[in-house]
Amino acid sequence: MIKLENLVKDYGNLRAVDHINFQVEEGEILGFLGPNGAGKSTTLKMLTSYLSPTEGNIQVDDLNIFDNSIEIRKLIGYLPEHNPLYTEMTVYDYLHFIAEAREIDSKKFKKVLKNVVEKCGLNGVISKPIQTLSKGYRQRVGLAQAIIHDPKILILDEPTSGLDPNQIVEIRELIKELGKEKTLIISSHILQEVQAVCDRIIIINKGKIVADGSTEELKSNLQGKTKLTLDVIADEDSLAKIVDYVHNISVHSIKNIGEKTFKTIIEYDSVIDKRAEIYNYIKKQDWTLLEMHRENVSLEDVFRNLTVEEGAN
């Protein structure tokens, strides 16, 4: 349904998006992840025809972004990062204004309004000025304007930014419901947020795609290492040689924390639990094990690796 080909966007000498390629299938919920300044919002603005690419092409539903900009805009609902609401209007007046801008027939407006108000949970605030609403309800109004014309594609840029934990849960559940009937692209720098609702995740850094896969694939790849921390009374040289006896592990560090006591960090693939082998080796050496603590490498750790170390390299 959506295809980006060698997409580039330059702002003078600054390259914000650097030859990215990906496709989004109909009905897919795609998480578009990256740190601030990675190129997420610029990519989405090109996708919605708000910006023109410097190079490359975008196709939406077999329509070319250069030749069919107006037709593509009709297929897309968009909630920008900074929700552009006319706060002096009531919710009703604002949605009526958006409906007119979207060329929705006045005879259909009542039915359309009822639908988005129910979906977005706005029944209790429909007559209130937007400026009196909480941030959570303002996001709901933003979602309502994005879906009022029943678009095939919904693009949400940082939809839970600035919300408290309860509001985040509410908006997340609403997004899940919308994802049952539309193709969704959700941009965020919050990994857990994207993981909670998306089928697939793309990570972008410094304008380039550094990861692309299903949530489970990324979890498998990104959480592929286990760190095992040991506090053990042992001989340092012999401790370093544990890799010769317990295969497929690596000694990350050995730090002296007391007389013949060392804090050792060992890494290995998470698919195989090496704790029993390591414990048996320590017992065989007649060392004293004071503590053993396992920690899976988190998604946040891998996100940092991809967006800092990869970018630096």
C-alpha positions as CSV (number, residue, x, y, z in Angstrom):
1,M,0.0,0.0,0.0
2,I,2.9,2.4,0.9
3,K,6.3,2.3,-0.8
4,L,9.2,4.6,-0.1
5,E,12.1,4.4,-2.6
6,N,15.5,6.0,-2.0
7,L,13.9,8.8,-0.2
8,V,16.1,11.8,0.5
9,K,15.4,15.2,2.2
10,D,17.9,17.9,2.5
11,Y,17.6,21.2,4.4
12,G,20.5,23.2,2.8
13,N,23.6,21.3,3.8
14,L,21.8,19.1,6.3
15,R,20.6,15.7,5.1
16,A,17.6,14.9,7.4
17,V,16.6,11.7,5.5
18,D,19.2,9.7,3.7
19,H,18.1,7.2,1.0
20,I,15.6,5.2,3.0
21,N,13.5,2.4,1.5
22,F,10.6,0.5,3.1
23,Q,7.1,-0.7,2.3
24,V,4.0,-0.9,4.5
25,E,1.3,-3.4,3.7
26,E,-2.4,-2.9,4.0
27,G,-3.6,-3.5,7.5
28,E,-0.2,-3.4,9.0
29,I,0.7,-1.4,12.1
30,L,4.2,-0.1,11.7
31,G,6.2,1.5,14.5
32,F,8.6,4.2,13.2
33,L,11.2,4.6,16.0
34,G,14.2,6.8,16.5
35,P,15.8,9.4,18.7
36,N,15.0,13.1,18.5
37,G,16.3,14.5,15.2
38,A,16.6,11.1,13.5
39,G,14.4,12.1,10.6
40,K,11.1,10.5,11.7
41,S,8.8,13.6,11.4
42,T,10.5,14.7,8.2
43,T,9.7,11.3,6.6
44,L,6.1,11.5,7.7
45,K,5.7,15.0,6.4
46,M,6.9,13.8,3.0
47,L,4.6,10.9,3.2
48,T,1.6,13.1,3.9
49,S,2.7,15.5,1.0
50,Y,3.4,18.3,3.4
51,L,7.0,18.3,2.2
52,S,8.5,17.3,-1.1
53,P,11.4,14.9,-1.3
54,T,14.8,16.1,-2.5
55,E,15.3,12.8,-4.2
56,G,13.4,9.5,-4.4
57,N,9.8,8.6,-4.6
58,I,6.7,7.7,-2.6
59,Q,3.8,5.7,-3.8
60,V,0.6,5.3,-1.8
61,D,-2.1,2.9,-3.0
62,D,-0.4,3.0,-6.5
63,L,-0.5,6.8,-6.6
64,N,2.7,8.8,-7.1
65,I,3.4,11.5,-4.5
66,F,4.4,14.0,-7.2
67,D,1.5,13.5,-9.5
68,N,-1.3,12.6,-7.1
69,S,-0.7,14.7,-4.0
70,I,-4.3,15.7,-3.4
71,E,-5.6,12.1,-3.9
72,I,-3.0,10.8,-1.5
73,R,-4.0,13.3,1.2
74,K,-7.6,12.1,1.0
75,L,-6.4,8.6,1.9
76,I,-4.4,9.7,4.9
77,G,-5.4,10.8,8.4
78,Y,-2.6,12.6,10.2
79,L,-1.9,13.5,13.9
80,P,1.3,15.7,14.0
81,E,3.6,15.7,17.0
82,H,2.3,19.1,18.0
83,N,-1.4,18.7,17.8
84,P,-2.7,21.8,15.8
85,L,-6.0,22.6,17.5
86,Y,-8.0,25.8,17.5
87,T,-8.4,25.9,21.2
88,E,-10.9,28.7,21.3
89,M,-13.4,26.5,19.4
90,T,-15.6,23.9,21.0
91,V,-14.9,20.3,20.1
92,Y,-18.1,20.2,18.0
93,D,-17.2,23.4,16.1
94,Y,-13.6,22.2,15.5
95,L,-14.7,18.8,14.1
96,H,-17.4,20.5,12.0
97,F,-14.7,22.8,10.6
98,I,-12.4,19.8,9.8
99,A,-15.3,18.0,8.2
100,E,-16.0,20.9,5.9
101,A,-12.2,21.1,5.0
102,R,-12.4,17.4,4.2
103,E,-15.4,18.1,1.9
104,I,-17.7,15.9,4.0
105,D,-21.3,16.4,2.9
106,S,-23.3,18.3,5.5
107,K,-26.0,15.6,5.4
108,K,-23.4,13.0,6.4
109,F,-21.8,15.1,9.1
110,K,-24.1,14.1,11.9
111,K,-23.5,10.4,11.3
112,V,-19.7,10.9,10.9
113,L,-19.6,13.0,14.0
114,K,-21.4,10.4,16.1
115,N,-19.0,7.8,14.9
116,V,-15.7,9.6,15.7
117,V,-17.1,10.9,19.0
118,E,-17.9,7.4,20.1
119,K,-14.6,5.9,18.9
120,C,-12.6,8.6,20.6
121,G,-14.6,8.9,23.8
122,L,-15.6,12.5,23.4
123,N,-19.2,12.3,24.4
124,G,-18.7,14.2,27.7
125,V,-16.8,17.1,26.2
126,I,-18.4,17.7,22.7
127,S,-19.7,21.1,23.8
128,K,-16.7,22.2,25.7
129,P,-14.0,24.7,24.5
130,I,-10.8,22.8,23.6
131,Q,-8.8,25.1,25.7
132,T,-10.5,23.7,28.8
133,L,-9.6,20.1,28.0
134,S,-6.8,18.0,29.5
135,K,-3.9,17.0,27.3
136,G,-5.4,13.5,27.1
137,Y,-8.7,14.8,25.8
138,R,-6.9,17.1,23.4
139,Q,-5.1,14.1,21.9
140,R,-8.5,12.4,21.5
141,V,-9.8,15.4,19.6
142,G,-6.6,15.2,17.4
143,L,-7.3,11.6,16.7
144,A,-11.0,12.4,15.9
145,Q,-9.9,15.0,13.3
146,A,-7.5,12.5,11.8
147,I,-10.2,9.8,11.3
148,I,-13.2,11.9,10.6
149,H,-13.0,11.3,6.8
150,D,-12.5,7.5,7.3
151,P,-9.0,7.3,5.8
152,K,-7.4,4.1,4.8
153,I,-4.1,5.2,6.4
154,L,-3.5,6.7,9.8
155,I,-0.2,8.4,10.7
156,L,0.4,9.3,14.3
157,D,3.5,11.3,15.3
158,E,4.3,11.0,19.0
159,P,0.7,10.3,19.9
160,T,1.3,10.0,23.7
161,S,3.9,12.7,24.1
162,G,3.3,14.7,27.3
163,L,0.6,12.4,28.6
164,D,0.5,11.0,32.2
165,P,0.6,7.2,32.6
166,N,-3.2,6.8,32.8
167,Q,-3.7,8.9,29.7
168,I,-1.0,6.9,27.8
169,V,-2.9,3.7,28.5
170,E,-6.2,5.2,27.3
171,I,-4.7,6.5,24.1
172,R,-2.8,3.2,23.5
173,E,-6.1,1.3,23.8
174,L,-7.7,3.7,21.4
175,I,-4.9,3.2,18.9
176,K,-5.2,-0.5,19.1
177,E,-8.9,-0.3,18.2
178,L,-8.2,1.9,15.3
179,G,-5.5,-0.5,14.1
180,K,-8.1,-3.2,13.6
181,E,-9.5,-1.4,10.6
182,K,-6.8,0.9,9.2
183,T,-3.1,0.8,8.1
184,L,-1.2,2.6,10.9
185,I,2.2,4.2,11.1
186,I,3.1,5.3,14.6
187,S,6.2,7.4,15.1
188,S,7.8,7.6,18.5
189,H,11.2,7.6,20.3
190,I,9.6,5.5,23.1
191,L,10.4,1.8,22.4
192,Q,7.9,0.3,24.8
193,E,5.1,2.4,23.4
194,V,5.7,1.2,19.8
195,Q,6.2,-2.4,20.9
196,A,2.8,-2.4,22.7
197,V,0.8,-1.8,19.6
198,C,2.8,-2.5,16.5
199,D,3.3,-5.6,14.3
200,R,6.6,-4.3,12.9
201,I,9.2,-1.8,13.9
202,I,11.6,0.3,11.9
203,I,14.4,2.2,13.7
204,I,15.9,5.2,12.0
205,N,19.0,7.1,13.1
206,K,20.6,10.1,11.5
207,G,18.4,9.7,8.5
208,K,19.2,6.1,7.9
209,I,17.3,2.9,8.7
210,V,19.3,0.8,11.2
211,A,16.7,-1.9,11.9
212,D,13.6,-3.3,10.3
213,G,11.6,-6.3,11.5
214,S,8.6,-7.7,13.3
215,T,8.3,-7.0,17.0
216,E,9.2,-10.6,17.8
217,E,12.2,-10.6,15.4
218,L,13.5,-7.4,17.0
219,K,13.0,-8.7,20.5
220,S,14.9,-11.9,19.6
221,N,17.7,-9.9,17.9
222,L,17.8,-7.1,20.4
223,Q,17.5,-9.2,23.5
224,G,19.9,-11.8,22.2
225,K,22.5,-11.5,24.9
226,T,22.4,-12.3,28.6
227,K,24.7,-10.6,31.2
228,L,25.6,-12.8,34.2
229,T,27.2,-11.0,37.1
230,L,29.2,-13.1,39.6
231,D,30.8,-12.1,42.9
232,V,33.3,-14.9,43.5
233,I,36.3,-15.6,45.6
234,A,38.8,-17.0,43.1
235,D,42.1,-16.7,41.4
236,E,41.9,-13.9,38.8
237,D,44.0,-15.6,36.1
238,S,42.0,-18.9,36.4
239,L,38.8,-16.9,36.4
240,A,39.6,-15.4,33.1
241,K,40.2,-18.9,31.7
242,I,36.6,-19.9,32.3
243,V,35.9,-19.5,28.6
244,D,38.2,-22.5,27.9
245,Y,35.9,-24.8,29.9
246,V,32.4,-23.3,29.4
247,H,31.9,-22.8,25.7
248,N,30.1,-20.0,23.9
249,I,30.5,-17.4,26.6
250,S,32.7,-14.3,26.9
251,V,34.1,-12.6,29.9
252,H,33.0,-8.9,29.6
253,S,34.9,-7.7,32.7
254,I,36.7,-8.7,35.9
255,K,36.9,-6.2,38.7
256,N,38.7,-6.7,42.1
257,I,36.2,-5.7,44.8
258,G,38.1,-7.2,47.8
259,E,40.8,-9.6,48.8
260,K,40.7,-12.3,46.1
261,T,37.1,-11.3,45.5
262,F,36.1,-10.4,41.9
263,K,33.0,-9.0,40.3
264,T,32.9,-10.8,36.9
265,I,30.5,-10.1,34.1
266,I,30.0,-12.9,31.6
267,E,27.9,-12.6,28.4
268,Y,26.3,-15.4,26.3
269,D,23.3,-15.9,24.0
270,S,20.0,-15.8,25.8
271,V,18.7,-18.9,24.0
272,I,21.0,-21.1,26.1
273,D,21.1,-20.8,29.9
274,K,24.7,-21.2,31.0
275,R,24.2,-20.7,34.7
276,A,24.4,-24.4,35.7
277,E,27.6,-24.9,33.7
278,I,29.2,-21.8,35.2
279,Y,28.2,-22.8,38.7
280,N,29.5,-26.4,38.3
281,Y,32.8,-25.0,37.0
282,I,33.1,-22.7,40.0
283,K,32.3,-25.6,42.4
284,K,34.9,-27.8,40.6
285,Q,37.5,-25.1,41.1
286,D,36.6,-25.0,44.8
287,W,35.9,-21.3,44.6
288,T,33.4,-19.5,46.8
289,L,30.4,-18.0,44.9
290,L,29.0,-15.0,46.8
291,E,26.4,-13.9,44.3
292,M,25.0,-14.7,40.8
293,H,22.7,-12.3,39.1
294,R,21.3,-12.6,35.5
295,E,20.2,-9.6,33.5
296,N,18.8,-9.8,29.9
297,V,20.0,-7.0,27.7
298,S,17.0,-4.7,27.5
299,L,15.4,-3.3,24.4
300,E,16.4,0.1,25.6
301,D,20.1,-1.0,25.6
302,V,19.8,-2.2,22.0
303,F,18.0,0.9,20.9
304,R,20.9,2.9,22.3
305,N,23.4,0.7,20.6
306,L,21.6,1.2,17.2
307,T,21.1,4.9,17.6
308,V,24.4,5.9,19.2
309,E,27.1,3.4,18.5
310,E,25.8,2.5,15.0
311,G,25.4,6.2,14.1
312,A,28.9,7.0,15.5
313,N,30.4,4.2,13.4
